[in-house]
Amino acid sequence: MTLNKNLIIFILLSIFALLFLRQCNITSELKAELAKTKEMAKIDYNNLLAANDTIKKYKSDNAGLIAEKRSFVYDVNEFETKYANLAKEYSSALNLSKSLKTTNTLLKAQVKIKDTIKVKTLVSKLNDTTTVFNFNDFKDFGKGNTRRFDGTVKFNIKDNKFNIQNSDFNLTQEIKLYASIDEKDGYKKIKMSSNYPGLDFENIENINLINNKLNEKTPKKARWSIGFGVGYGMTLINGQTIQYGPNINAGLYWSPAFLQF
């Protein structure tokens, strides 16, 4: 059987079209994989910087202490596997479910307060041998920060010795804390602030959890399919003549990923 010129051209064009579409599909998949790799590398680099970051502290204009530190970003599945102990710590402290897949942000702060209390003392004598010391002090530091201290010490003197019968002290503090997650230059950081005198931030931590599996789009794959089509194109008639025009056809089709909607 001798192939005529038109049939050869048709076959060559078909092969070229298939090879071209296949190459476009490979290129599209490589671009998607490269974008994913770049995003993961960006997250890993951010976490490296966050792990080596130290708390930056400074006073604001209204004399409040502000502390800030770079935030971590983890895929929730990686975090629960790679940092199981830390995930368990947060889950236990916050009474979260065993899975953190519904949790977006984890926050933790460790504070230290250094304070000196100078109290007024009221001495009252119950009888010839028993005496009571009453302590009372209240400070309003403003902006929702207060401290109240009170207590009693009861003692007596017997055989020229002091004997404390009982003592009771109460300390109540109202401490207002502010927190935010800010984004700057492509990375997030946690900021915390307080106006309570003597308060210091020993440690602050923010972990942002993302679920890559939920965020990932279902990858499109090239596939074969059987279908019907109506359109305008090139048709080979009797293996000899190429005709252009509208056509109705049915056949086996190959659909590359980048052409799928």
C-alpha positions as CSV (number, residue, x, y, z in Angstrom):
1,M,0.0,0.0,0.0
2,T,1.5,3.3,-1.1
3,L,0.9,6.3,1.1
4,N,0.1,9.5,-0.8
5,K,1.5,12.9,0.0
6,N,-1.6,14.2,1.8
7,L,-1.9,11.2,4.1
8,I,1.8,11.5,5.0
9,I,1.3,15.2,5.8
10,F,-1.8,14.4,7.9
11,I,0.1,11.7,9.9
12,L,3.1,13.9,10.4
13,L,0.9,16.8,11.6
14,S,-1.0,14.5,14.0
15,I,2.3,13.2,15.5
16,F,3.7,16.7,15.8
17,A,0.5,17.9,17.5
18,L,0.6,14.9,20.0
19,L,4.3,15.5,20.8
20,F,3.7,19.2,21.2
21,L,0.8,18.7,23.6
22,R,2.8,16.1,25.5
23,Q,5.7,18.5,25.9
24,C,3.4,21.3,27.0
25,N,1.8,19.0,29.6
26,I,5.3,18.0,31.0
27,T,6.3,21.7,31.2
28,S,3.0,22.6,33.0
29,E,3.6,19.8,35.6
30,L,7.2,20.9,36.1
31,K,6.2,24.5,36.7
32,A,3.6,23.4,39.3
33,E,6.2,21.2,41.0
34,L,8.7,24.1,41.0
35,A,6.2,26.5,42.5
36,K,5.4,24.0,45.3
37,T,9.2,23.4,46.0
38,K,9.8,27.2,46.1
39,E,6.9,27.7,48.6
40,M,8.2,24.9,50.9
41,A,11.7,26.2,50.7
42,K,10.4,29.7,51.7
43,I,8.6,28.2,54.7
44,D,11.7,26.2,55.8
45,Y,13.8,29.3,55.6
46,N,11.3,31.3,57.6
47,N,11.3,28.6,60.3
48,L,15.1,28.5,60.4
49,L,15.2,32.3,61.0
50,A,12.4,32.0,63.6
51,A,14.3,29.3,65.5
52,N,17.3,31.6,65.8
53,D,15.3,34.7,66.4
54,T,15.4,36.4,69.9
55,I,12.8,38.5,71.6
56,K,13.0,42.1,70.8
57,K,11.8,44.4,73.6
58,Y,11.2,48.1,73.6
59,K,9.0,50.7,75.3
60,S,6.1,52.3,73.4
61,D,5.2,55.9,73.6
62,N,2.8,55.3,76.4
63,A,5.5,53.5,78.4
64,G,4.1,50.0,77.8
65,L,6.6,47.1,77.2
66,I,6.4,45.6,73.8
67,A,8.0,42.3,72.9
68,E,8.0,40.8,69.4
69,K,9.4,37.6,67.7
70,R,9.2,36.0,64.3
71,S,6.5,33.4,63.9
72,F,6.8,29.8,62.8
73,V,4.8,28.3,59.9
74,Y,4.2,24.5,59.8
75,D,2.0,22.2,57.8
76,V,-0.3,20.7,60.5
77,N,0.4,17.1,59.5
78,E,4.2,17.7,59.6
79,F,3.8,19.6,63.0
80,E,1.9,16.7,64.6
81,T,4.4,14.2,63.4
82,K,7.7,16.0,63.7
83,Y,6.9,17.9,66.8
84,A,4.6,15.5,68.6
85,N,5.6,16.6,72.1
86,L,5.0,20.2,71.4
87,A,1.7,19.5,69.8
88,K,0.7,17.4,72.8
89,E,1.7,20.3,75.1
90,Y,-0.6,22.8,73.4
91,S,-3.4,20.3,73.1
92,S,-3.2,19.5,76.8
93,A,-2.9,23.1,77.9
94,L,-5.8,24.4,75.8
95,N,-7.9,21.2,75.9
96,L,-7.8,20.9,72.2
97,S,-8.9,17.8,70.2
98,K,-6.2,15.2,69.5
99,S,-5.9,16.5,65.9
100,L,-5.0,20.1,65.3
101,K,-6.4,20.2,61.8
102,T,-9.1,22.7,62.9
103,T,-6.6,24.9,64.6
104,N,-5.0,27.9,62.8
105,T,-2.8,29.5,65.3
106,L,-1.0,28.5,68.5
107,L,0.2,31.2,71.0
108,K,2.3,30.9,74.1
109,A,3.9,33.5,76.5
110,Q,6.0,33.2,79.6
111,V,6.1,36.3,81.8
112,K,8.0,37.2,85.0
113,I,7.0,39.9,87.4
114,K,9.4,41.6,89.8
115,D,7.5,43.7,92.4
116,T,8.1,45.3,95.8
117,I,5.1,45.8,98.1
118,K,5.2,48.4,100.8
119,V,2.2,47.9,103.0
120,K,0.5,49.8,105.7
121,T,0.4,47.9,109.0
122,L,-2.3,48.1,111.6
123,V,-1.4,46.6,115.0
124,S,-4.2,45.5,117.2
125,K,-4.0,43.8,120.6
126,L,-6.5,41.1,121.3
127,N,-5.5,40.6,124.9
128,D,-2.4,40.9,127.1
129,T,-0.6,38.1,125.3
130,T,-2.0,38.0,121.7
131,T,-1.4,40.6,119.0
132,V,-2.6,40.9,115.4
133,F,-0.8,42.6,112.5
134,N,-3.0,43.6,109.6
135,F,-1.6,44.4,106.2
136,N,-3.3,46.2,103.4
137,D,-2.2,47.8,100.1
138,F,-3.9,48.6,96.8
139,K,-2.3,50.1,93.7
140,D,-4.0,51.1,90.5
141,F,-1.4,51.3,87.7
142,G,-4.0,52.4,85.1
143,K,-5.2,50.9,81.9
144,G,-6.8,47.9,83.6
145,N,-3.7,47.0,85.7
146,T,-4.1,46.7,89.5
147,R,-2.6,45.0,92.5
148,R,-4.2,44.3,95.9
149,F,-2.4,42.8,98.9
150,D,-3.8,42.1,102.3
151,G,-3.0,39.8,105.2
152,T,-3.0,39.1,108.9
153,V,-0.4,37.7,111.3
154,K,-1.6,36.7,114.8
155,F,1.0,35.9,117.4
156,N,1.5,35.8,121.1
157,I,4.3,36.1,123.6
158,K,4.9,33.2,125.9
159,D,8.0,32.8,128.1
160,N,9.5,35.8,126.3
161,K,9.2,34.0,122.9
162,F,7.1,35.0,119.9
163,N,4.7,32.3,118.8
164,I,2.9,32.8,115.5
165,Q,-0.6,31.3,115.9
166,N,-1.6,31.8,112.2
167,S,-0.9,33.9,109.2
168,D,-3.0,34.7,106.1
169,F,-1.9,36.6,103.0
170,N,-3.8,37.4,99.8
171,L,-2.4,38.8,96.6
172,T,-4.7,39.7,93.6
173,Q,-3.4,41.1,90.4
174,E,-5.2,42.3,87.3
175,I,-2.8,42.3,84.3
176,K,-3.9,43.3,80.9
177,L,-2.0,41.8,78.0
178,Y,-2.3,42.7,74.3
179,A,-1.3,40.5,71.4
180,S,-1.3,40.6,67.6
181,I,0.1,38.7,64.6
182,D,1.6,41.2,62.2
183,E,2.9,40.5,58.7
184,K,5.9,42.5,57.3
185,D,8.2,41.9,54.4
186,G,6.6,38.5,53.7
187,Y,6.8,37.0,57.2
188,K,4.7,37.0,60.3
189,K,5.6,38.0,63.8
190,I,3.9,37.9,67.2
191,K,3.8,41.1,69.3
192,M,2.7,41.3,72.9
193,S,2.4,44.3,75.2
194,S,1.6,45.2,78.8
195,N,1.6,48.3,81.0
196,Y,1.9,46.4,84.2
197,P,5.0,47.6,86.1
198,G,7.8,45.1,86.6
199,L,6.4,42.6,84.0
200,D,8.9,41.1,81.6
201,F,8.3,38.7,78.7
202,E,10.6,35.7,79.2
203,N,9.4,33.9,76.1
204,I,6.7,34.3,73.4
205,E,5.8,31.9,70.6
206,N,3.5,31.9,67.7
207,I,3.0,28.8,65.4
208,N,0.8,29.3,62.3
209,L,-0.6,26.0,61.1
210,I,-1.6,25.4,57.5
211,N,-3.1,22.3,55.9
212,N,-1.3,21.8,52.6
213,K,-3.5,18.8,51.7
214,L,-6.7,20.9,51.9
215,N,-5.1,23.8,50.1
216,E,-3.7,21.7,47.3
217,K,-5.7,21.6,44.1
218,T,-6.3,18.2,42.7
219,P,-3.5,17.7,40.2
220,K,-4.7,17.5,36.6
221,K,-3.4,14.6,34.7
222,A,-3.3,13.9,31.0
223,R,-5.8,11.3,30.0
224,W,-7.4,9.5,27.2
225,S,-11.2,9.7,26.7
226,I,-13.9,8.8,24.2
227,G,-16.2,11.5,23.1
228,F,-18.1,13.3,20.4
229,G,-17.2,16.7,19.0
230,V,-18.6,19.4,16.8
231,G,-16.3,22.0,15.4
232,Y,-14.2,23.3,12.5
233,G,-11.0,21.7,11.5
234,M,-9.0,19.6,9.1
235,T,-10.5,16.3,7.7
236,L,-8.7,13.7,5.5
237,I,-11.1,12.4,2.8
238,N,-10.4,9.0,1.2
239,G,-6.8,9.2,2.5
240,Q,-6.1,11.6,-0.3
241,T,-7.7,15.0,0.1
242,I,-7.4,17.3,3.1
243,Q,-10.5,19.4,3.5
244,Y,-11.1,22.3,5.9
245,G,-14.6,23.0,7.3
246,P,-17.2,22.2,10.0
247,N,-17.4,18.6,11.1
248,I,-19.0,16.3,13.5
249,N,-16.9,13.4,14.8
250,A,-16.6,10.8,17.4
251,G,-13.4,9.2,18.5
252,L,-10.6,8.6,21.0
253,Y,-9.1,11.8,22.4
254,W,-6.0,12.7,24.5
255,S,-6.4,15.6,26.8
256,P,-3.2,17.2,28.3
257,A,-3.4,18.6,31.8
258,F,-2.8,22.2,30.9
259,L,-5.8,22.2,28.6
260,Q,-8.2,21.0,31.3
261,F,-10.5,23.5,33.0
